[in-house]
Amino acid sequence: MALVWMAAFHLCFDLSHLGFWRQDFYNDPLWTWQRTCILSLFLFCAGMGQGLAALGQRGFDGLLGQVDGGATGFLFFHRQL
């Protein structure tokens, strides 16, 4: 979905850049929010892919053990002593 959305966004951007369709890609909230959502979706998918790949190699306990030492681990996975 992110790839199709990005391709459509860039097609519209190129049409505007070449003068075939006038749009304000830098100030119009429609286009700035789309740009933000596309980037967020890409980063989310990349992070999920890396997380699932790591989960497949180490198992769920190994993944939590790796996160447990950081600030996120402290906030979300802190074990009571």
N, C-alpha and C positions, 0 to 999 in steps of 0.2 A: 504494500500500500504506500509506503514511504517513497519508493522509487517512482511509482506512477504519479504521485502528488508532486514530487520534485520535478519530474519531467514536464508536467503540465504548467507548473509555476515558471520554469525556465522558458518554455515556449511562449508564454504570455510576456515574460520579461523581454525576450528577444524581439517579439513583435513590436513592443513599445520602444525598445532601443533603436530599431530600424525605422521607426516612424509610421508603421502600419496601424498602430493602435495606441492612442494616447492614454497612459495611466501613470499615476504618481506612486511608484514602488517604494519610495523612500519616506513618504509622509502619510499616505493613506493607511488607516488602521486595518483595512481588509488585507492588504498585502503584507504589512509588517507582522500582523498576527499569524498569517499563514507561514511566513518565513520562520517565525519563532516555533510554531507547532511542528513544522517539517523537521527542523533541526532537533527539537526535543524528541520527536519520534525516532529519528535516526540514532541519537545517543542512547535512548532507552533500549532499542533493539540491539545495538552493539553491546551494551552492558549486559543485557539478558543473555545474549549469545555467549559472551565470555563467562558469565556466571554458570550457565548450564554446561558449558564445556568443562569448567573446573569441577563442577559437581559430578560429572561423569567420571572424572579421573580420580577424585579423592573421596567421594561419598559426602553425604550431608554433614556428618560429624567433623570431617576434615575441613570443610569450608567454614563452618562456624568456629572451629578452633583457630583458623587463620584470622578471622575478623575479630575474635574476642580480645586481642591485645590493643586494638585501636580505640579511638573515641566513639565510633559507631558501636563497636562491640561493647564498650563500657555502658553506653546508654541503653542499648537494646538487648544485649545478651549477657549482662553482668551476672555472674554466679554469686550467690550468697555464700560467705565463708562461715 
